[in-house]
Amino acid sequence: MTQRLHLVFGGELVSPSKNVFKDVSKIHIVGMYPDYASAFSAWKGEAQRTVDNAHMRYFIAHIHRLRDEETPGSATEELGN
């Protein structure tokens, strides 16, 4: 059985129209969740808690997609490929 891990995190963005954090050292790590439903619930709670701040955004990262050992690795943007 494949384990599906989801990371919920967020923070203040430079602009509401871009996904660039204002201060990466202040990213709020909500937690790691074993399924999408529980991750979505945590994401929704944080998103609703910060709804009055247009610069705050929370995200769900599908960690299980990053650790699929059968999928060949790809170049990252940082490497310019």
FENSULTA-V447618 format. One record per backbone hydrogen bond with DSSP energy under -0.5 kcal/mol. NH is the residue of the N-H (numbers start at 1). CO is the residue of the C=O. Records with the same first field share a line. If there is no record, write none. Layout:
NH=CO  CO
//
This chain:
4=2  34
5=3
6=33
7=61
8=31
9=7  59
10=28
11=57
13=55
14=20
18=15
20=18
22=12
23=12
26=23
27=24
28=10
29=27
30=8  28
31=8
33=6
39=35
40=36
41=37
42=38
43=39
44=40
45=41
46=42
47=43
48=44
49=45
50=46
51=48
53=50
54=52
56=53
57=11
59=9
61=7  59
63=5  61
64=5
65=62
66=62  63
67=63
68=65
69=67
71=68
79=76
80=77
81=76
//
